[in-house]
Amino acid sequence: MYSIVIALFILLFITLFEIVRKKEGIFDFLTFINLIFILLYSIAPMYMYFFNDHLTWSVLRRTDIHSTSFLLGELMALIFYVVMISCYYFANKLKLTKKLRSRASVIYREAKVRDFFLASVVLFIIGVTTWYIYMQSLGGYSEYMRLGELLRNDGSVVQTPLAFFKHFNSLLFISGFLFFSLIKETKGMKKAIVLLLFVISTILSFIILFQNSGRITLLLFIITIPLALMLRRNKVRVFTLFSLGALFLVLVLFGDQILKIGQDTSYTTVTKTKIEILDSVIREFAFPYNNLGNLIPLFPNYFDFRYGLPDITGAILQFIPSRLVSFDFLNNQTVSQFNTTLYNNYGQIPIDLVSFGYISFGIAGVILLASIFGVFIRFVESFFSYKESLIACIFYVCFMLQAALAVVYGDPHQVVFSNFKYVFSLILIAIIVRVPKKTTKDRNIINNIGRTSNVYKK
């Protein structure tokens, strides 16, 4: 019962904080992180408490939310949140934050369209080439699509020496975003070429998304451009919000069936009661609360803390082909795979960010990870703060969504994998796009910007 009191406090505290705090636009990184925190540690716990008889997921039905460990879990989540936002605003006062904002204004204001076009083409070529090589290594298009869900559940079930190329397929997502942002910046034949490449990138991206059978990845891909346009215009569109909300519900309820079109069309006849529909939505956000309540009694009483670094190291090394260098001396089991072994459950139960901090160093790990996370998201947010550029807005939205997603899926292996395409693309853009050095005028502009609460033109 006491954990529900904390859940209600989290709901009221974060909602009030979101209403009163100043934002540099219609939304920012904290907006989506606040929404996620409310869903994970307020709505989900209260639903599990008041609608326990309607829970359909066996993992949740076996949970004793009256246990003291769930109260401690809620308190730990609250501590994580308070430390995170404290460090977020502390980072705002650092010189590095202002320098990142200044550099962002120079890059996206002064860089030439042709350089961004060249970077987009290079990303497109890499994405198409690696996708084709990987597809052929699996036996062609038909076999590639057929093996999609199987590979998603167990990537090692099908062995191919060219599996490494799969990491670069999603560069097509970024090339599509960049081509879209360049449509209005080009004219004549070049505009037609940009539009054609955007269409091809989008079609291939959807093929990859359907093959991966990932609802969350599909959702993030679809909503990125609409959110970037809203951010760029600094205007909320009710129709866009309604459409995105409807899309979210459709993918949560019927995403698995939609992504299996051609294999299973039973989704057309699925009927659910209102409470079953609500349960389908809530269960997508209930496992972090469940993780904390179950992990607190186990660490360090029955398991040693994992200390985080091996998990982070293994996440980075996943991008090095095993045929080149062997890392068998490391524990190949990801933290989410370990978490799943604690449950008698088919499939994988992901680890969330707060739980990862706890099983790494205990309460000290929660505080340390919250501090790093708060500072880091402020730095990233500052680097894409120039809202007069649609390219900057797109990357802003991409990393904003990934930051919110990391709170839910905090496994370093998954965080690094999800962000690889963005980091690789930015490195390539930094190599190709020529940017002039900052001038005194640029420094004066950004200093004036830093003194205002709303820096973006409508």
C-alpha positions in Angstrom: 0.0 0.0 0.0 2.8 2.4 0.9 4.4 1.9 -2.6 1.2 3.2 -4.1 1.4 6.3 -2.0 4.9 6.9 -3.4 3.5 6.2 -6.9 0.8 8.9 -6.4 3.4 11.3 -5.1 5.6 10.7 -8.2 2.5 11.4 -10.4 1.7 14.7 -8.7 5.3 15.8 -8.3 6.4 15.2 -11.9 3.2 16.6 -13.4 3.5 19.8 -11.4 7.2 20.1 -12.2 6.5 19.7 -15.9 3.8 22.4 -15.8 5.9 25.0 -14.0 9.4 24.5 -15.4 10.7 26.6 -18.3 11.3 24.9 -21.6 13.3 26.2 -24.6 10.5 25.0 -27.0 7.2 23.2 -27.0 9.0 20.1 -25.6 12.5 18.9 -24.7 14.3 15.9 -23.4 12.8 16.1 -19.9 9.3 16.3 -21.3 9.4 12.7 -22.7 11.5 11.4 -19.8 8.9 12.8 -17.4 6.1 11.1 -19.3 8.0 7.8 -19.2 8.7 8.1 -15.5 5.0 8.7 -14.8 4.1 5.6 -16.9 6.7 3.4 -15.3 6.6 4.3 -11.6 3.1 5.8 -11.2 0.5 4.5 -13.7 1.8 1.0 -13.9 2.1 0.4 -10.1 -1.3 1.8 -9.4 -2.8 -0.3 -12.2 -1.2 -3.4 -10.8 -2.5 -2.6 -7.3 -6.1 -1.7 -8.2 -6.6 -4.1 -11.1 -4.6 -7.1 -9.9 -7.4 -9.5 -10.8 -7.3 -8.4 -14.5 -3.6 -8.9 -15.0 -3.0 -11.3 -17.9 0.8 -11.5 -17.9 1.9 -14.3 -15.6 5.1 -12.5 -14.6 3.0 -9.7 -13.1 0.3 -12.0 -11.6 3.1 -13.7 -9.5 4.2 -10.4 -8.2 3.5 -9.5 -4.5 3.4 -5.7 -4.7 2.6 -5.6 -1.0 6.2 -6.6 -0.3 8.5 -4.0 1.3 10.9 -4.4 -1.6 8.4 -2.7 -3.9 8.2 0.3 -1.6 12.0 0.5 -1.6 11.9 0.2 -5.4 9.6 3.2 -5.7 11.8 5.2 -3.3 14.8 4.3 -5.4 13.1 5.4 -8.6 12.2 8.7 -6.9 15.8 9.2 -5.8 17.0 8.5 -9.3 14.7 11.1 -10.7 15.5 13.8 -8.2 19.3 13.2 -8.7 18.9 13.2 -12.5 17.0 16.5 -12.8 19.4 18.1 -10.3 22.4 17.1 -12.4 20.5 18.1 -15.6 20.1 21.7 -14.3 23.6 21.7 -12.8 25.0 20.8 -16.2 23.1 23.8 -17.7 25.5 26.1 -15.7 28.7 24.5 -17.1 30.7 26.3 -19.7 30.7 23.2 -21.9 26.9 23.4 -22.3 27.2 27.0 -23.6 30.0 26.0 -25.9 28.0 23.1 -27.3 25.0 25.4 -28.0 27.4 27.9 -29.6 28.9 25.3 -31.8 25.5 24.0 -32.8 24.4 27.4 -34.0 27.5 27.7 -36.2 27.3 24.2 -37.7 23.7 24.2 -38.7 23.6 27.9 -39.7 26.8 28.0 -41.8 27.2 24.5 -43.2 26.5 24.1 -46.9 23.5 22.1 -48.2 25.7 20.2 -50.7 27.8 18.9 -47.8 24.8 17.5 -46.0 23.6 16.1 -49.3 26.9 14.3 -49.8 26.8 12.9 -46.3 23.3 11.7 -46.9 24.3 9.9 -50.1 27.3 8.2 -48.4 25.0 7.0 -45.6 22.5 5.8 -48.2 25.2 3.9 -50.1 26.6 2.2 -47.0 23.1 1.3 -45.8 22.0 -0.2 -49.1 25.2 -2.1 -49.7 25.4 -3.6 -46.2 21.7 -4.5 -46.3 22.0 -6.3 -49.6 25.1 -8.2 -48.5 23.4 -9.2 -45.2 20.2 -10.2 -47.0 22.0 -12.4 -49.6 24.0 -14.0 -46.8 20.7 -15.3 -45.3 19.6 -16.8 -48.7 17.9 -13.9 -50.5 14.9 -11.6 -49.8 12.3 -14.4 -49.1 14.5 -16.1 -46.5 15.5 -12.7 -45.1 11.9 -11.8 -44.3 11.0 -15.3 -43.1 13.9 -15.4 -40.6 13.1 -11.9 -39.2 11.3 -12.8 -35.9 13.5 -15.8 -35.3 16.7 -13.7 -35.5 15.1 -11.0 -33.3 14.4 -13.6 -30.6 17.8 -15.3 -30.9 20.4 -13.7 -33.1 22.7 -16.7 -33.0 20.1 -19.2 -34.3 21.2 -18.5 -37.9 25.0 -18.4 -38.4 26.3 -16.2 -41.2 29.9 -14.8 -41.5 28.4 -11.5 -42.7 26.1 -10.9 -39.8 28.3 -7.9 -38.8 26.9 -5.9 -41.8 23.5 -5.9 -40.1 24.7 -3.1 -37.8 24.9 -0.7 -40.7 21.5 -1.4 -42.3 19.7 1.2 -40.1 21.9 3.9 -41.6 19.1 4.0 -44.2 16.8 5.5 -41.5 19.2 8.4 -41.1 19.7 8.9 -44.8 15.9 9.1 -45.2 15.6 11.7 -42.5 18.4 13.8 -44.0 17.0 13.6 -47.5 13.6 14.7 -46.2 15.2 17.7 -44.4 16.9 18.7 -47.7 13.8 18.6 -49.9 12.9 22.3 -49.3 16.6 23.3 -49.5 17.1 22.1 -53.1 15.7 23.0 -56.5 15.2 21.6 -59.9 16.8 18.3 -60.8 18.6 18.1 -57.5 15.3 18.3 -55.7 13.9 15.5 -57.8 17.0 13.4 -56.9 16.6 14.1 -53.2 12.9 13.2 -53.3 13.6 10.0 -55.1 16.4 9.0 -52.6 14.1 9.8 -49.7 11.4 7.5 -51.1 13.8 4.7 -51.7 15.4 5.1 -48.2 11.9 5.1 -46.6 10.8 1.9 -48.5 14.0 0.1 -47.6 13.7 1.3 -44.0 10.2 -0.1 -43.7 11.4 -3.5 -45.1 14.1 -3.6 -42.4 11.7 -2.6 -39.7 9.2 -5.3 -40.7 12.0 -7.8 -40.9 13.1 -6.9 -37.4 9.5 -7.2 -36.1 10.2 -4.4 -33.6 7.2 -2.4 -32.6 9.1 0.3 -30.7 11.6 0.8 -33.4 8.8 1.1 -36.0 7.0 3.6 -33.8 10.1 5.8 -33.2 10.9 5.8 -37.0 7.4 7.0 -37.9 7.0 9.7 -35.3 10.5 11.3 -35.7 9.7 13.6 -38.6 6.3 14.8 -37.3 7.9 15.6 -34.0 10.8 17.3 -35.6 8.5 19.5 -37.7 6.5 20.5 -34.6 9.8 21.4 -32.9 11.0 23.4 -35.9 7.8 25.3 -36.2 7.5 25.6 -32.4 3.8 24.9 -32.7 1.7 22.1 -31.3 -0.7 20.4 -33.8 -3.6 18.7 -32.1 -4.2 16.5 -35.2 -0.6 15.3 -35.2 -0.7 14.5 -31.5 -4.0 12.6 -31.9 -2.6 10.6 -34.8 0.6 9.7 -33.0 -1.4 8.6 -30.0 -3.6 6.4 -32.2 -0.6 5.0 -33.9 0.9 4.1 -30.5 -2.2 2.2 -29.4 -2.4 0.3 -32.7 1.2 -0.8 -32.5 0.9 -1.8 -28.8 -2.3 -3.8 -29.4 -1.7 -5.2 -32.8 1.9 -4.5 -33.6 3.1 -8.1 -33.4 0.3 -9.2 -35.8 0.8 -6.3 -38.2 4.5 -7.0 -38.5 3.8 -10.6 -39.3 1.6 -9.9 -42.3 2.1 -12.7 -44.8 2.7 -15.2 -42.0 -0.2 -14.7 -39.7 -3.3 -12.6 -40.5 -5.3 -13.5 -37.4 -4.9 -9.9 -36.2 -7.9 -9.0 -38.3 -10.2 -11.1 -36.1 -8.8 -10.2 -32.7 -11.4 -9.0 -30.2 -10.6 -7.7 -26.7 -12.6 -6.3 -23.9 -11.9 -2.7 -22.7 -10.0 -4.0 -19.6 -7.9 -6.4 -21.8 -7.0 -3.4 -24.1 -5.9 -1.4 -21.0 -3.9 -4.3 -19.7 -2.2 -4.7 -23.1 -1.0 -1.1 -22.9 0.0 -1.1 -19.2 2.0 -4.3 -19.4 4.4 -2.6 -21.8 5.5 -0.3 -19.0 5.1 -2.5 -15.9 8.3 -4.5 -16.0 10.6 -1.8 -14.6 8.6 -1.5 -11.4 8.4 -5.3 -11.3 12.2 -5.6 -11.9 13.1 -3.3 -8.9 10.8 -5.1 -6.5 12.2 -8.5 -7.4 15.9 -7.5 -7.7 16.2 -5.6 -4.4 15.9 -8.8 -2.2 18.4 -10.6 -4.4 21.2 -8.1 -4.5 23.6 -8.4 -2.7 22.0 -11.2 -0.6 22.1 -13.9 -3.2 24.0 -12.3 -6.1 27.1 -10.1 -6.2 26.7 -6.7 -7.8 27.7 -6.7 -11.5 29.7 -3.5 -11.3 28.4 -2.3 -14.7 31.7 -2.0 -16.6 31.7 -5.6 -18.0 28.2 -4.9 -19.3 29.2 -1.6 -20.9 32.4 -3.1 -22.4 30.5 -6.0 -23.8 27.9 -3.6 -25.3 30.7 -1.7 -27.2 32.5 -4.8 -28.3 29.4 -6.2 -30.0 30.4 -4.0 -33.1 33.7 -5.7 -33.5 33.4 -8.8 -35.8 34.2 -11.9 -33.7 36.2 -13.3 -36.7 38.7 -10.5 -36.3 39.0 -10.5 -32.5 37.7 -13.0 -30.0 36.3 -11.7 -26.7 35.3 -15.1 -25.2 36.9 -14.2 -21.9 34.1 -11.7 -21.3 30.7 -12.8 -20.0 28.5 -13.0 -23.2 25.3 -12.9 -21.2 23.8 -9.4 -21.3 22.2 -7.9 -18.2 18.7 -8.4 -19.8 19.4 -12.0 -20.4 20.5 -12.4 -16.8 17.4 -10.6 -15.6 15.2 -13.1 -17.6 16.8 -16.1 -15.9 15.3 -14.8 -12.6 11.8 -15.4 -14.1 10.1 -18.5 -15.4 9.2 -16.8 -18.6 9.3 -17.3 -22.3 11.1 -14.5 -24.1 13.2 -11.8 -22.6 12.4 -9.4 -19.8 14.5 -6.2 -20.4 16.4 -4.4 -17.6 15.5 -0.8 -17.0 17.9 2.1 -16.2 17.2 2.3 -12.5 17.4 -1.5 -12.0 20.7 -1.6 -14.0 22.1 1.1 -11.6 21.0 -1.0 -8.6 22.4 -4.3 -9.7 25.7 -2.7 -10.7 26.5 -0.9 -7.4 23.4 -0.9 -5.2 21.9 2.5 -4.2 25.3 4.1 -5.0 24.9 2.8 -8.5 21.5 4.3 -8.8 22.8 7.8 -7.7 25.9 7.5 -9.9 24.0 6.5 -13.0 21.3 9.2 -12.4 24.1 11.8 -12.2 25.8 10.7 -15.4 22.5 10.4 -17.2 21.3 13.9 -16.2 24.5 15.6 -17.3 24.8 13.6 -20.5 21.3 14.3 -21.8 21.8 18.1 -21.1 25.0 18.0 -23.1 23.4 16.2 -26.0 20.4 18.4 -25.9 22.6 21.5 -26.1 24.5 20.2 -29.2 21.3 20.0 -31.2 19.7 23.2 -29.8 19.7 25.2 -33.0 16.0 24.9 -34.0 16.2 26.9 -37.2 17.6 23.8 -38.9 15.4 20.8 -39.6 18.4 18.6 -39.6 19.3 19.7 -36.0 15.6 19.2 -35.0 15.6 15.6 -36.4 18.7 14.6 -34.5 17.3 16.4 -31.4 14.2 14.3 -31.6 16.1 11.1 -32.3 18.3 11.4 -29.3 15.4 12.7 -27.2 13.4 9.6 -27.9 16.4 7.4 -27.3 17.0 9.0 -23.9 13.4 8.4 -22.9 13.7 4.8 -24.3 16.9 4.2 -22.3 14.9 4.8 -19.0 12.7 1.8 -20.0 15.4 -0.3 -21.7 18.5 0.4 -19.8 20.6 -2.6 -20.9 23.9 -1.1 -22.2 23.9 -3.7 -25.0 20.5 -2.3 -26.2 21.3 1.3 -25.6 24.6 1.2 -27.6 23.0 -0.9 -30.4 20.0 1.6 -30.6 22.3 4.7 -30.8 25.0 3.3 -33.0 23.4 4.5 -36.2 23.1 8.1 -34.9 26.7 8.2 -33.6 28.1 6.7 -36.8 26.1 9.2 -38.9 27.3 12.1 -36.8 30.9 11.0 -37.2 30.5 10.7 -40.9 28.8 14.1 -41.1 31.6 15.7 -39.1 34.1 14.3 -41.6 32.2 15.5 -44.7 30.5 18.7 -43.7 32.9 21.7 -43.6 32.1 24.2 -40.9 33.7 27.6 -40.5 35.3 28.5 -37.2 33.4 30.5 -34.6 33.6 34.2 -34.9 33.2 36.9 -32.2 29.8 37.6 -33.6 28.8 33.9 -33.1 29.9 34.1 -29.4 27.9 37.3 -28.9 24.8 35.7 -30.4 25.0 32.6 -28.2 25.6 34.7 -25.1 22.5 36.7 -25.8 20.6 33.5 -26.5 21.6 32.1 -23.2 19.9 35.0 -21.4 16.5 34.3 -22.9 14.0 31.6 -21.9 12.7 30.9 -25.4 15.4 31.0 -28.1 13.6 29.7 -31.1 11.8 31.6 -33.8 8.3 30.5 -34.6 
